């Protein structure tokens, strides 16, 4: 049975930079394969930290802070929703994405909230 995974694309200083044309070629090949296999849901890139906000509520007070966030060593660069029969299958598919070369990818299974479980 297939499951859905949230894939988070992260920057990583240990990654290998890709030329724009190579990045685009690898991404298009990955997307074509994913579309053909029915793996891809919503996804897309996000703006950089200079356009981000952080929101927290502490002691009843809302705290909204502008980015960038100096405590981050990596930056969240985008996301995808991927369907696969296992997290290992999702990981093998995501290894073909250009961010796997230039950055780092995190794969998280989507789960139900405890009160939604039957």
Phi, psi and omega in degrees: 000134182283149175235163177254139182235139171272123180251123181251125180268125183237147169287159179200122183294345179270358179286168179261118179300143178245142172294150184306314181297319179292318178302312181296318180298314180296317180297316180296320178297316179298313182295321178298315178297316180295319178296316181298326181271357182069029183272335193266131171252212178294157177177169177165169177281163176234162179292165180284175185298335181292346178251006187266163174228153173243134181235131176214150174242121181230126181052039178079000181255130177277128179243117178244123184239139174284150170282174003283166184250101187297341179285348179275129173267334177246163176232137176290115187254346180170182183209163170215154166254124185236138176256133179205163179284342179201164177294329177293322176294319177298319180295318179297320177294316182290340176296344180269357182276144181298333178293335176296333179272312187273340184217231181210148180236132174252138181238123183235126175293137173281137181230166177276152172293148183306325181280352177264352181285141179263000000 
